[in-house]
Each structure stands twice: as structure tokens, then as C-alpha cells.
Amino acid sequence: MSMFTPKVVVPPPPPPPEPPAQTDFARAEALAAESLRQATGRRKGRGATVVAGALEEEVATGQTPTLLG
């Protein structure tokens, strides 16, 4: 080696990562069912929305809604 070449020390590689834990399918299914129940519990019917209410009135009366009501 030349005296102008820096000495390079390579650090040892990091240890390998731990293997992932086994999947608990029963717990995953329970969590999915709970999230589905919460998502469907918050839903409202068609008549409860503002847009659906305005659309039904427009069709029934034949007038287009205005900004003033």
C-alpha cells in the first residue's frame, strides 16, 4: 500500500433481524369484524343526507333549488 492511501476499516455487518411473529388469524378476524361493525354502524340512510333530500324535493316539485332557498 501507498502511504497516501487511507486505511479503511469495515465495521462488522449488523445482526440479522428477528423473524416475524406468527399471524393470529382468530384475532385478525375479530378485529376485522369489529371495524366492519363500527363502519356500518355510522352509516345513514339515503333520506338522511342533505344531497338526497335536495334531490327528492327537486324531482317532486319540478323546481331547481336556488341560493336563497
C-alpha positions in Angstrom: 0.0 0.0 0.0 1.0 3.5 -0.6 1.4 5.8 2.4 -1.1 8.2 0.8 -3.9 5.6 0.7 -6.1 5.8 3.8 -6.7 2.7 5.8 -10.3 1.6 5.6 -11.8 -0.4 8.4 -15.1 -2.0 7.5 -17.4 -2.4 10.5 -19.0 -5.8 11.0 -22.4 -6.3 9.5 -25.5 -5.8 11.8 -27.1 -8.9 13.2 -29.9 -10.4 11.1 -33.5 -9.2 12.0 -35.7 -11.4 14.1 -38.2 -13.5 12.2 -41.7 -12.1 12.2 -44.2 -13.5 14.7 -46.8 -16.0 13.6 -50.1 -14.4 12.4 -53.0 -14.9 14.8 -55.9 -15.3 12.3 -58.6 -15.5 15.0 -57.5 -12.2 16.4 -57.3 -10.6 12.9 -60.8 -11.9 12.1 -62.1 -10.4 15.3 -60.5 -7.0 14.7 -61.9 -7.0 11.1 -65.4 -7.8 12.3 -65.2 -5.1 14.9 -64.0 -2.5 12.4 -66.7 -3.5 9.9 -69.4 -3.2 12.6 -68.2 0.3 13.5 -68.1 1.4 9.9 -71.6 0.1 9.1 -73.0 1.5 12.4 -72.1 5.1 11.5 -73.9 4.9 8.1 -77.1 6.8 7.5 -79.9 6.1 5.0 -80.4 7.9 1.8 -83.0 10.3 3.2 -80.7 11.4 6.0 -78.2 13.1 3.7 -78.5 16.7 2.6 -77.9 16.0 -1.1 -80.5 13.2 -1.2 -83.1 15.5 0.5 -82.5 18.2 -2.1 -82.7 15.8 -5.0 -86.0 14.4 -3.8 -87.5 17.8 -3.5 -86.3 18.9 -6.9 -87.9 15.9 -8.5 -91.1 16.2 -6.6 -91.7 20.0 -7.2 -90.0 20.3 -10.6 -88.1 23.4 -9.5 -84.4 23.8 -9.3 -83.0 24.9 -5.9 -81.7 28.4 -5.6 -79.2 30.0 -3.3 -81.9 31.8 -1.4 -84.0 28.7 -0.9 
